[in-house]
Amino acid sequence: MVEDRCLVELGDPCSWSDELAQGARALAELVGRSGEDVLRRESVVRAELQRAGVGHPNAMAAAMFHSTPAPSDQELEAFVDGIAWPFAARAFGIAEAPGGAAEVPGSLTPAAGMILVVGTEPLVELTPLPRWLPQEATINYDGRVLFLAESLEVLLADPSGSIRHGPVVLDDEVGFDGTVHIGPEPGRWVFELVAQDETMGPRVVYLLPIDLSLEPPPEVGVESAGGPETTEPAAAESVMADMVRGYRAERGLADLERDATLDRVARAHADDMAENDFFGHVSPTRGDLDNRLRTGGVASPRAAENLAVGPSAEAAFASLLESPAHRANFLDPDFTRFGLAAAARGDSLLFAVELAAGR
């Protein structure tokens, strides 16, 4: 039924994914421990899916609780039809907890069972990577990009935050393979693949933390996941600016100057994404970053752009820092000025952060 309901108009239809089913089981266990409210916390859902080995950056979860031994076909249809996928969901996994969700904390009504669906639009097929290593090792990876990518880059962040990166050779059918070495420093390593898309610019297509430790990674800390949530766009811009500058200062880098011209470029792109319902570095009407900077009157020998979406400034900034590629832009010592803007789209905020060197 899920497969029938999430067919997309173009491209391949939805298909079952063992990887996403494993992630769904992990999320169902988390809901059983901590309550259904955790599904509303994007950072918690993402962390638990990653802990289960799901590295697709655009995964989403939805759950149905039912008080009868099994939901009716009509109830299932209503549940599946009510899932608002924010992307073209082409892969899914399901976990069921019949009779095990009666004591779900935070549930509004007692439930005899739970059905949890995880869906995603995979941008890459990748052989499963280890989520945890007890000792340093060289990891082989191979896969295929699921769109016509111009190039592919692998980035690896070590526990200290230092980033190694290099190009990955794509064959004629956008297949690839390579190796990365994890270690010897224990802690959290982050593996990331970034593809260059002619129509959307650079895209993170896979991101997975790999823990190098004697013990497997701990359960996701739901209790500590709370904190400030700045959701009003103007206030969110101020908070994001402070976090960008603070992050650089903590690492001994020179302060960035807030630039009004770069602010205008960021504002135009954030509003463009919100109004025209897209998310990417290439605008259908204004072009790529270089073109938008020229049009905006920005002259710079080097520039970069970080884009983020999230329910708050704090969540969006955390998602940027999770990505080695975006973190590297923030830590580039050559950048001297920046501009940013936030725009509301539904319950989320879209952020555009422009970084430039020199004048």
Secondary structure as GFF3:
##gff-version 3
##sequence-region A 1 359
A	DSSP	alpha_helix	2	5	.	.	.	ID=ss1
A	DSSP	beta_strand	15	16	.	.	.	ID=ss2
A	DSSP	alpha_helix	18	34	.	.	.	ID=ss3
A	DSSP	three_ten_helix	36	40	.	.	.	ID=ss4
A	DSSP	alpha_helix	42	51	.	.	.	ID=ss5
A	DSSP	beta_strand	60	66	.	.	.	ID=ss6
A	DSSP	alpha_helix	73	81	.	.	.	ID=ss7
A	DSSP	beta_strand	91	96	.	.	.	ID=ss8
A	DSSP	beta_strand	113	120	.	.	.	ID=ss9
A	DSSP	beta_strand	124	126	.	.	.	ID=ss10
A	DSSP	beta_strand	132	133	.	.	.	ID=ss11
A	DSSP	beta_strand	137	145	.	.	.	ID=ss12
A	DSSP	beta_strand	149	157	.	.	.	ID=ss13
A	DSSP	beta_strand	163	168	.	.	.	ID=ss14
A	DSSP	beta_strand	175	182	.	.	.	ID=ss15
A	DSSP	beta_strand	187	197	.	.	.	ID=ss16
A	DSSP	beta_strand	201	212	.	.	.	ID=ss17
A	DSSP	three_ten_helix	223	225	.	.	.	ID=ss18
A	DSSP	alpha_helix	233	250	.	.	.	ID=ss19
A	DSSP	beta_strand	257	258	.	.	.	ID=ss20
A	DSSP	alpha_helix	260	276	.	.	.	ID=ss21
A	DSSP	alpha_helix	289	295	.	.	.	ID=ss22
A	DSSP	beta_strand	303	310	.	.	.	ID=ss23
A	DSSP	alpha_helix	313	322	.	.	.	ID=ss24
A	DSSP	alpha_helix	324	330	.	.	.	ID=ss25
A	DSSP	beta_strand	337	345	.	.	.	ID=ss26
A	DSSP	beta_strand	348	356	.	.	.	ID=ss27
###
